[in-house]
Amino acid sequence: MKLSQSIRTPVFVLILALIVPCSSAKAQITHDVSHEEALKIILAAKEKAEASNILVNIAVVDAGANLKAFLRMDESFLGSIDVAIKKAKTARYFDIDTGELGKLTQPGGIIYNIEHSNEGLITFPGGLPIKNKDGRIIGAIGVSGGTITQDRAIAKTGAQSIIE
C-alpha cells in the first residue's frame, strides 16, 4: 500500500515530533552505583561483619539488578552465596528492605507467594536498596550468613557507607 504525499508529510512530521524530544530528554540516563562505591560498600559491610565475628556473603547489584561486587568471607556458608545475591536483587527489583517486603508475602498478604517469581526472591531481612547522596536508588546490597537481624545490620552499614 502506497501512502499519498498528502498523508506521508503529516506522518513524517508526527514521527519527528515524537523522536526529537525523546532524544534530547534525559529520561534514559540511569543513576548507577560505581565500582568504587560498590567496593566501599562491600568493605564497610565486611568490617561490620568482622567486628561482630560473623561470617557472611555480601553482594552489591547495580541499578539494573546486575551483580556489581561480591565478597564471600572465608568459611562462610556456601548456601548463603545465592541468598545474598537474591536479597540484593529483590531489594532492587522492588526498591524496598527485603524484611519489609516479607511482611507483605505472608499467607493472606497482598503479594503472598511472590518469592516464587523472578527466578526466586528472598523476602526476609538482609537486602536493602542503596541510595546516593541525592536520595536516588543506585543499586542494592544483600547480606547472608548471620541471623536476619545481623544480616540487616551489616547491609545497613554497607549501604550507608557511601552517604556518610
Disulfide bonds with the S-S distance in Angstrom:
none
